Amino acid sequence: IEQWWRDYIDRPAFRLDEEIVAHQAEYAALLRTNSNRHARRGHLKQLSRRLSGPLYCFMTTTAAAKKLLLAGPQERREAA
């Protein structure tokens, strides 16, 4: 656990990868409760803005965050 926290704090790429997985899980949960087109777009926009914003030290752009949130594990590795 301590090593995970060190990696999370010290390695931005590791932190981004972990946050993408977490945000993908949040997006999937949101879609289970409301999956109409308008809601999907709104959720994706909100999550990608959060992931690309000050909370995560602007680690990525909003457009890149959207792509990463919709990507599978292999696509995420190729994008990194």
Backbone as JSON Lines, residues from 0, in Angstrom:
{"i":0,"aa":"I","n":[0.83,-1.2,0.0],"ca":[0.0,0.0,0.0],"c":[0.87,1.25,0.0]}
{"i":1,"aa":"E","n":[1.91,1.26,0.82],"ca":[2.78,2.44,0.88],"c":[3.43,2.72,-0.47]}
{"i":2,"aa":"Q","n":[3.84,1.67,-1.17],"ca":[4.46,1.86,-2.49],"c":[3.45,2.44,-3.48]}
{"i":3,"aa":"W","n":[2.22,1.97,-3.4],"ca":[1.18,2.49,-4.29],"c":[1.03,3.99,-4.08]}
{"i":4,"aa":"W","n":[0.97,4.42,-2.82],"ca":[0.84,5.85,-2.54],"c":[2.06,6.63,-3.03]}
{"i":5,"aa":"R","n":[3.25,6.08,-2.86],"ca":[4.45,6.75,-3.37],"c":[4.37,6.91,-4.88]}
{"i":6,"aa":"D","n":[3.97,5.84,-5.56],"ca":[3.83,5.9,-7.01],"c":[2.76,6.91,-7.41]}
{"i":7,"aa":"Y","n":[1.65,6.91,-6.7],"ca":[0.55,7.81,-7.01],"c":[0.99,9.27,-6.88]}
{"i":8,"aa":"I","n":[1.74,9.56,-5.86],"ca":[2.18,10.94,-5.6],"c":[3.35,11.33,-6.5]}
{"i":9,"aa":"D","n":[4.3,10.43,-6.7],"ca":[5.55,10.77,-7.39],"c":[5.53,10.57,-8.9]}
{"i":10,"aa":"R","n":[4.6,9.76,-9.41],"ca":[4.6,9.42,-10.84],"c":[3.3,9.85,-11.5]}
{"i":11,"aa":"P","n":[3.3,11.01,-12.16],"ca":[2.07,11.5,-12.79],"c":[1.44,10.51,-13.77]}
{"i":12,"aa":"A","n":[2.24,9.76,-14.52],"ca":[1.67,8.8,-15.47],"c":[0.92,7.69,-14.74]}
{"i":13,"aa":"F","n":[1.47,7.23,-13.62],"ca":[0.79,6.22,-12.81],"c":[-0.51,6.78,-12.25]}
{"i":14,"aa":"R","n":[-0.45,8.01,-11.74],"ca":[-1.64,8.65,-11.16],"c":[-2.73,8.8,-12.23]}
{"i":15,"aa":"L","n":[-2.35,9.25,-13.42],"ca":[-3.33,9.41,-14.49],"c":[-3.96,8.07,-14.85]}
{"i":16,"aa":"D","n":[-3.16,7.03,-14.97],"ca":[-3.7,5.71,-15.31],"c":[-4.68,5.23,-14.25]}
{"i":17,"aa":"E","n":[-4.34,5.42,-12.99],"ca":[-5.24,5.01,-11.9],"c":[-6.54,5.82,-11.93]}
{"i":18,"aa":"E","n":[-6.43,7.11,-12.19],"ca":[-7.63,7.96,-12.23],"c":[-8.51,7.65,-13.43]}
{"i":19,"aa":"I","n":[-7.91,7.28,-14.54],"ca":[-8.7,6.9,-15.7],"c":[-9.54,5.67,-15.37]}
{"i":20,"aa":"V","n":[-8.94,4.67,-14.77],"ca":[-9.67,3.46,-14.39],"c":[-10.81,3.82,-13.43]}
{"i":21,"aa":"A","n":[-10.54,4.66,-12.46],"ca":[-11.57,5.06,-11.5],"c":[-12.69,5.84,-12.18]}
{"i":22,"aa":"H","n":[-12.32,6.75,-13.06],"ca":[-13.34,7.55,-13.76],"c":[-14.15,6.69,-14.73]}
{"i":23,"aa":"Q","n":[-13.51,5.69,-15.34],"ca":[-14.26,4.77,-16.2],"c":[-15.3,4.0,-15.39]}
{"i":24,"aa":"A","n":[-14.94,3.59,-14.2],"ca":[-15.88,2.88,-13.34],"c":[-17.03,3.8,-12.94]}
{"i":25,"aa":"E","n":[-16.71,5.05,-12.64],"ca":[-17.76,6.01,-12.3],"c":[-18.69,6.24,-13.49]}
{"i":26,"aa":"Y","n":[-18.13,6.37,-14.68],"ca":[-18.92,6.57,-15.89],"c":[-19.85,5.38,-16.13]}
{"i":27,"aa":"A","n":[-19.33,4.18,-15.98],"ca":[-20.15,2.97,-16.16],"c":[-21.29,2.93,-15.15]}
{"i":28,"aa":"A","n":[-21.02,3.31,-13.91],"ca":[-22.07,3.33,-12.89],"c":[-23.14,4.36,-13.23]}
{"i":29,"aa":"L","n":[-22.72,5.51,-13.71],"ca":[-23.68,6.55,-14.09],"c":[-24.55,6.09,-15.25]}
{"i":30,"aa":"L","n":[-23.96,5.37,-16.18],"ca":[-24.73,4.89,-17.34],"c":[-25.74,3.82,-16.96]}
{"i":31,"aa":"R","n":[-25.46,3.08,-15.9],"ca":[-26.42,2.06,-15.46],"c":[-27.7,2.71,-14.95]}
{"i":32,"aa":"T","n":[-27.6,3.91,-14.42],"ca":[-28.8,4.56,-13.87],"c":[-29.51,5.43,-14.9]}
{"i":33,"aa":"N","n":[-28.79,5.93,-15.89],"ca":[-29.41,6.78,-16.91],"c":[-28.53,6.75,-18.14]}
{"i":34,"aa":"S","n":[-28.95,6.01,-19.15],"ca":[-28.07,5.81,-20.3],"c":[-28.59,6.45,-21.58]}
{"i":35,"aa":"N","n":[-29.5,7.44,-21.48],"ca":[-29.93,8.08,-22.72],"c":[-28.78,8.92,-23.29]}
{"i":36,"aa":"R","n":[-28.87,9.24,-24.54],"ca":[-27.78,9.92,-25.25],"c":[-27.37,11.22,-24.58]}
{"i":37,"aa":"H","n":[-28.31,12.02,-24.2],"ca":[-28.02,13.31,-23.56],"c":[-27.28,13.1,-22.24]}
{"i":38,"aa":"A","n":[-27.72,12.15,-21.45],"ca":[-27.07,11.86,-20.16],"c":[-25.66,11.33,-20.37]}
{"i":39,"aa":"R","n":[-25.48,10.43,-21.35],"ca":[-24.14,9.89,-21.63],"c":[-23.16,11.01,-21.97]}
{"i":40,"aa":"R","n":[-23.59,11.89,-22.84],"ca":[-22.72,13.01,-23.23],"c":[-22.42,13.92,-22.06]}
{"i":41,"aa":"G","n":[-23.42,14.21,-21.26],"ca":[-23.22,15.07,-20.1],"c":[-22.27,14.46,-19.08]}
{"i":42,"aa":"H","n":[-22.44,13.18,-18.81],"ca":[-21.56,12.5,-17.85],"c":[-20.12,12.48,-18.38]}
{"i":43,"aa":"L","n":[-19.96,12.16,-19.65],"ca":[-18.63,12.1,-20.24],"c":[-17.96,13.47,-20.2]}
{"i":44,"aa":"K","n":[-18.72,14.5,-20.5],"ca":[-18.18,15.87,-20.47],"c":[-17.75,16.25,-19.05]}
{"i":45,"aa":"Q","n":[-18.59,15.96,-18.08],"ca":[-18.29,16.3,-16.68],"c":[-17.04,15.56,-16.2]}
{"i":46,"aa":"L","n":[-16.97,14.27,-16.46],"ca":[-15.84,13.48,-15.99],"c":[-14.54,13.87,-16.7]}
{"i":47,"aa":"S","n":[-14.61,14.13,-18.0],"ca":[-13.39,14.49,-18.72],"c":[-12.9,15.87,-18.29]}
{"i":48,"aa":"R","n":[-13.8,16.78,-17.99],"ca":[-13.38,18.09,-17.48],"c":[-12.72,17.96,-16.11]}
{"i":49,"aa":"R","n":[-13.29,17.13,-15.26],"ca":[-12.69,16.94,-13.94],"c":[-11.29,16.33,-14.07]}
{"i":50,"aa":"L","n":[-11.18,15.3,-14.91],"ca":[-9.9,14.61,-15.07],"c":[-8.83,15.52,-15.69]}
{"i":51,"aa":"S","n":[-9.24,16.48,-16.49],"ca":[-8.28,17.38,-17.15],"c":[-8.12,18.71,-16.42]}
{"i":52,"aa":"G","n":[-8.73,18.84,-15.26],"ca":[-8.73,20.11,-14.55],"c":[-7.73,20.23,-13.42]}
{"i":53,"aa":"P","n":[-7.9,21.25,-12.6],"ca":[-6.94,21.54,-11.53],"c":[-6.85,20.47,-10.45]}
{"i":54,"aa":"L","n":[-7.92,19.74,-10.21],"ca":[-7.88,18.69,-9.19],"c":[-6.78,17.68,-9.48]}
{"i":55,"aa":"Y","n":[-6.56,17.42,-10.76],"ca":[-5.53,16.46,-11.18],"c":[-4.36,17.16,-11.87]}
{"i":56,"aa":"C","n":[-4.15,18.41,-11.53],"ca":[-2.99,19.2,-12.0],"c":[-2.9,19.26,-13.52]}
{"i":57,"aa":"F","n":[-4.05,19.32,-14.19],"ca":[-4.09,19.47,-15.64],"c":[-3.21,18.44,-16.35]}
{"i":58,"aa":"M","n":[-3.31,17.17,-15.92],"ca":[-2.44,16.11,-16.46],"c":[-2.74,15.77,-17.92]}
{"i":59,"aa":"T","n":[-3.9,16.16,-18.42],"ca":[-4.28,15.84,-19.79],"c":[-5.25,16.9,-20.28]}
{"i":60,"aa":"T","n":[-5.58,16.87,-21.55],"ca":[-6.57,17.79,-22.08],"c":[-7.96,17.17,-21.94]}
{"i":61,"aa":"T","n":[-8.97,17.99,-22.1],"ca":[-10.34,17.47,-22.02],"c":[-10.61,16.48,-23.15]}
{"i":62,"aa":"A","n":[-10.15,16.81,-24.36],"ca":[-10.36,15.91,-25.5],"c":[-9.65,14.57,-25.29]}
{"i":63,"aa":"A","n":[-8.42,14.62,-24.8],"ca":[-7.68,13.38,-24.54],"c":[-8.34,12.59,-23.42]}
{"i":64,"aa":"A","n":[-8.84,13.28,-22.41],"ca":[-9.52,12.6,-21.3],"c":[-10.76,11.86,-21.8]}
{"i":65,"aa":"K","n":[-11.52,12.48,-22.7],"ca":[-12.7,11.82,-23.26],"c":[-12.3,10.53,-23.97]}
{"i":66,"aa":"K","n":[-11.26,10.61,-24.78],"ca":[-10.8,9.41,-25.5],"c":[-10.35,8.33,-24.54]}
{"i":67,"aa":"L","n":[-9.61,8.73,-23.51],"ca":[-9.12,7.76,-22.54],"c":[-10.25,7.13,-21.74]}
{"i":68,"aa":"L","n":[-11.27,7.92,-21.42],"ca":[-12.41,7.38,-20.66],"c":[-13.19,6.36,-21.48]}
{"i":69,"aa":"L","n":[-13.21,6.52,-22.78],"ca":[-13.94,5.6,-23.65],"c":[-13.09,4.42,-24.11]}
{"i":70,"aa":"A","n":[-11.79,4.49,-23.88],"ca":[-10.86,3.46,-24.35],"c":[-10.83,2.26,-23.42]}
{"i":71,"aa":"G","n":[-10.46,1.13,-23.99],"ca":[-10.21,-0.06,-23.18],"c":[-8.78,-0.06,-22.69]}
{"i":72,"aa":"P","n":[-8.4,-1.05,-21.89],"ca":[-7.04,-1.11,-21.33],"c":[-5.94,-1.09,-22.39]}
{"i":73,"aa":"Q","n":[-6.09,-1.85,-23.47],"ca":[-5.06,-1.89,-24.51],"c":[-4.92,-0.53,-25.19]}
{"i":74,"aa":"E","n":[-6.03,0.1,-25.48],"ca":[-5.99,1.42,-26.12],"c":[-5.34,2.45,-25.21]}
{"i":75,"aa":"R","n":[-5.57,2.34,-23.9],"ca":[-4.95,3.28,-22.95],"c":[-3.44,3.12,-22.97]}
{"i":76,"aa":"R","n":[-2.96,1.88,-23.01],"ca":[-1.51,1.64,-23.04],"c":[-0.9,2.21,-24.31]}
{"i":77,"aa":"E","n":[-1.59,2.04,-25.44],"ca":[-1.07,2.54,-26.71],"c":[-1.05,4.06,-26.74]}
{"i":78,"aa":"A","n":[-2.0,4.7,-26.07],"ca":[-2.07,6.16,-26.05],"c":[-1.02,6.76,-25.13]}
{"i":79,"aa":"A","n":[-0.56,6.0,-24.16],"ca":[0.4,6.53,-23.17],"c":[1.78,6.69,-23.74]}
